[in-house]
């Protein structure tokens, strides 16, 4: 094992060293890079005056994250890390993707291509994403999947300290027996509360619920639609109920009851079928 001490903020161990010139060294047969707050290992590597490249089964452990990749480029002067090829990033949760650009000073990074975020039973997929110590932003029509619901949107923001998912623009969701959408959906995973804004609607078998805002308490199985309307379709027509606040009690597969708290208005519209006699 060769130990190489250089005028850089790290040291290198390798099974084989080839000095090409004063500005380039080649390492083979296992490479380990050490510094006070950074550790990198892989099978082969190249060091130049500006960057360090390690490839083949690369593992990186920094003070803030851990990364696995096929290859990495590290630029010590700028404290930037570029990783490519089947990357896996993890802290408390896990991020996967095709490539990574990471800034160690700001503790922020960008994942490019086939992003996949995994936390407990929740998975988020998308094209690209940005992350820092507190937030993950996923772009490219991300999909949120859990055992109970699937949500699609144009973009997604996850606030890690508060455990809140925010879905933005063209939001569509589907769960056990229900579907719906809106332009903005906020889901609080700890409190198990969802808030749908900007033209929200929910479809459930023969029932439709709309309003200015819809709040759902998944623990109590209560839905509140503000300035809401519920439409129940029967074989002969439609029951329409309006109110300032419409409270819906539901179970897993159906609506149990509907309560109008303020300014209730109701109507029934019978479907009309016209049969024309033949000439």
VENHU-V645702 format. One line per field, one symbol per residue. psi: psi as a letter, one per 40 degrees, with the letter a starting at -180 (. if undefined). A space follows every 10 residues. Layout:
# VENHU-V645702
psi: ???
This chain:
# VENHU-V645702
psi: hhhhhififi ihhidhhhhd aeehihiifh hhhiadfhhh iadiihhaed ihhhihfhhh hiddiihiid iihhgddefi hhiigfihhi bdahhiadih hhhddefiih hhhfihhhhb ehhhiadiii iadeihhhif gihhhiddih hiidihhhhd defhhhhhhf hhihageiia aaehhhhhdd efhihhigfi ihhhbeihhi adihhhhede fhhhhhfihh hhhadeahhh hiidhhhhhi adeihdihhh dhfhhiihhh hhhhhhhi.
